[in-house]
Amino acid sequence: MPRNELVNVFAEITDPAEMNRFFGEIFTPKERDALTLRWRLLKELHEGRTQRDIAARHGISLCKITRGSKVLKQKNSVVMKILDRRMENPVK
């Protein structure tokens, strides 16, 4: 139940500045960095970079990248839909 509540809270926040402040309040700097890196890896995989290239660029193990690769290969992946949409309409 708590996770659903948090998901609903995320969905209610429509202002990017407010979401940024919210993230700053509930996540530690290390947690925010981990989320940011995870998103960067997903974007780079989506752009067609190889797992080995990404691992070398960021100095991380292939294991961290494999999960993201699996997510992007899933049928009806929400992450894939979001990344496809962002490619069509880049955020400035």
C-alpha positions as CSV (number, residue, x, y, z in Angstrom):
1,M,0.0,0.0,0.0
2,P,2.7,2.6,0.8
3,R,4.3,2.3,-2.7
4,N,0.9,2.9,-4.3
5,E,0.5,6.0,-2.2
6,L,3.9,7.3,-3.2
7,V,3.2,6.6,-6.9
8,N,0.0,8.6,-6.5
9,V,1.9,11.5,-4.9
10,F,4.4,11.5,-7.8
11,A,1.5,11.5,-10.3
12,E,-0.1,14.5,-8.5
13,I,3.0,16.7,-8.8
14,T,2.9,18.5,-12.2
15,D,5.4,21.3,-11.6
16,P,9.0,20.3,-12.3
17,A,10.4,22.7,-9.7
18,E,8.1,21.2,-7.1
19,M,9.1,17.7,-8.1
20,N,12.8,18.6,-7.8
21,R,12.3,20.0,-4.3
22,F,10.2,16.9,-3.4
23,F,13.1,14.6,-4.6
24,G,15.5,16.7,-2.6
25,E,13.4,16.2,0.5
26,I,12.7,12.5,0.3
27,F,15.9,11.1,-1.4
28,T,19.5,11.4,-0.2
29,P,22.0,12.8,-2.6
30,K,23.3,9.3,-3.2
31,E,19.8,8.0,-4.0
32,R,19.2,11.0,-6.4
33,D,22.6,10.3,-8.1
34,A,21.7,6.6,-8.5
35,L,18.3,7.5,-10.1
36,T,20.0,10.0,-12.4
37,L,22.6,7.4,-13.5
38,R,19.9,4.8,-14.1
39,W,18.0,7.2,-16.3
40,R,21.2,8.1,-18.2
41,L,21.9,4.4,-18.8
42,L,18.4,3.8,-20.1
43,K,18.7,6.8,-22.5
44,E,22.1,5.7,-23.8
45,L,20.8,2.1,-24.3
46,H,17.8,3.6,-26.1
47,E,20.2,5.7,-28.3
48,G,21.8,2.4,-29.4
49,R,25.0,2.5,-27.4
50,T,26.4,-0.9,-26.4
51,Q,26.4,-2.1,-22.9
52,R,30.2,-2.3,-22.9
53,D,30.6,1.2,-24.2
54,I,28.2,2.5,-21.5
55,A,30.1,0.6,-18.8
56,A,33.4,2.0,-19.9
57,R,32.1,5.5,-20.2
58,H,30.7,5.5,-16.7
59,G,33.2,3.2,-15.0
60,I,30.5,0.8,-13.9
61,S,29.9,-3.0,-14.2
62,L,27.8,-4.5,-17.0
63,C,25.4,-5.9,-14.3
64,K,24.1,-2.4,-13.7
65,I,23.3,-1.9,-17.3
66,T,21.8,-5.4,-18.0
67,R,18.7,-4.6,-16.0
68,G,18.0,-1.5,-18.1
69,S,18.6,-3.5,-21.2
70,K,16.0,-6.1,-20.1
71,V,13.5,-3.3,-19.3
72,L,13.8,-1.8,-22.8
73,K,13.3,-5.3,-24.4
74,Q,10.0,-5.9,-22.5
75,K,6.8,-5.9,-24.5
76,N,4.8,-2.7,-23.6
77,S,7.8,-1.2,-21.6
78,V,6.7,2.1,-20.1
79,V,10.3,3.2,-20.1
80,M,10.5,2.5,-23.9
81,K,7.3,4.4,-24.5
82,I,8.6,7.4,-22.6
83,L,12.0,7.4,-24.3
84,D,10.4,7.0,-27.8
85,R,8.1,9.9,-27.0
86,R,11.0,12.1,-25.8
87,M,12.9,11.4,-29.0
88,E,9.9,12.5,-31.0
89,N,9.4,15.6,-28.9
90,P,12.8,16.6,-27.2
91,V,12.6,18.6,-24.0
92,K,14.4,21.8,-24.3
